[in-house]
Amino acid sequence: SPLAASSRSNMHAPRPLATRKHSFPQSRPLRPFASIAPAASPGRKPVKMIEPPKNFKSTFMLNLTQTEFSRQD
């Protein structure tokens, strides 16, 4: 049929690539994160890292509410 013949010929034709202008800039990962980068903020208090003891061989559960977790001392 004419439609089948035209669809076969279009399958091998290169499709033009559409270029779009993005409204947001491309995101990039923060490495190291700004909150734990000591070199990025000299003079500020160091951030306390919550870690289990070195000899702790089991699971570690931090039981805090969102308010307690986000508290700034």
C-alpha positions as CSV (number, residue, x, y, z in Angstrom):
1,S,0.0,0.0,0.0
2,P,1.2,3.6,-0.5
3,L,1.1,4.3,3.3
4,A,3.3,1.3,4.1
5,A,5.8,2.2,1.4
6,S,6.1,5.8,2.6
7,S,6.5,4.7,6.2
8,R,9.4,2.3,5.2
9,S,11.2,5.1,3.4
10,N,10.9,7.4,6.4
11,M,12.3,4.8,8.8
12,H,15.8,5.2,7.3
13,A,15.7,9.0,6.9
14,P,17.6,10.9,9.6
15,R,15.3,12.8,11.9
16,P,16.3,16.4,12.7
17,L,17.2,16.9,16.3
18,A,15.2,19.6,18.1
19,T,17.1,22.0,20.2
20,R,15.4,23.3,23.2
21,K,16.3,26.2,25.5
22,H,16.1,25.0,29.1
23,S,14.5,27.4,31.5
24,F,16.7,26.2,34.4
25,P,20.5,25.8,34.4
26,Q,21.9,22.3,34.5
27,S,22.3,21.2,38.1
28,R,25.6,19.8,39.4
29,P,26.3,17.9,42.5
30,L,27.9,19.6,45.5
31,R,31.1,17.9,46.5
32,P,31.7,18.2,49.3
33,F,28.4,19.4,50.6
34,A,28.5,23.0,51.7
35,S,27.3,22.1,55.2
36,I,30.4,19.9,55.9
37,A,33.1,21.7,53.8
38,P,35.5,23.2,56.4
39,A,37.7,24.8,53.8
40,A,34.7,26.7,52.3
41,S,33.8,28.4,55.6
42,P,36.9,29.2,57.7
43,G,36.2,30.7,61.1
44,R,32.8,29.0,61.6
45,K,32.3,26.3,64.2
46,P,32.9,22.8,62.8
47,V,29.9,20.7,62.0
48,K,29.3,17.8,64.4
49,M,29.2,14.5,62.5
50,I,26.9,11.8,64.1
51,E,28.8,8.5,64.0
52,P,28.6,5.3,66.0
53,P,31.6,4.3,68.1
54,K,34.5,2.6,66.3
55,N,33.9,-0.7,68.0
56,F,30.1,-0.8,67.4
57,K,29.4,-3.9,65.2
58,S,25.6,-3.6,64.9
59,T,23.0,-1.3,63.4
60,F,22.8,2.3,64.3
61,M,19.5,4.0,64.7
62,L,19.2,7.8,65.1
63,N,15.8,8.4,66.8
64,L,15.2,12.1,66.4
65,T,12.3,14.2,65.3
66,Q,12.7,16.5,62.3
67,T,12.9,19.5,64.6
68,E,15.6,17.9,66.8
69,F,17.5,16.8,63.7
70,S,17.5,20.2,62.1
71,R,18.4,22.1,65.4
72,Q,21.3,24.5,65.1
73,D,23.4,24.8,68.2
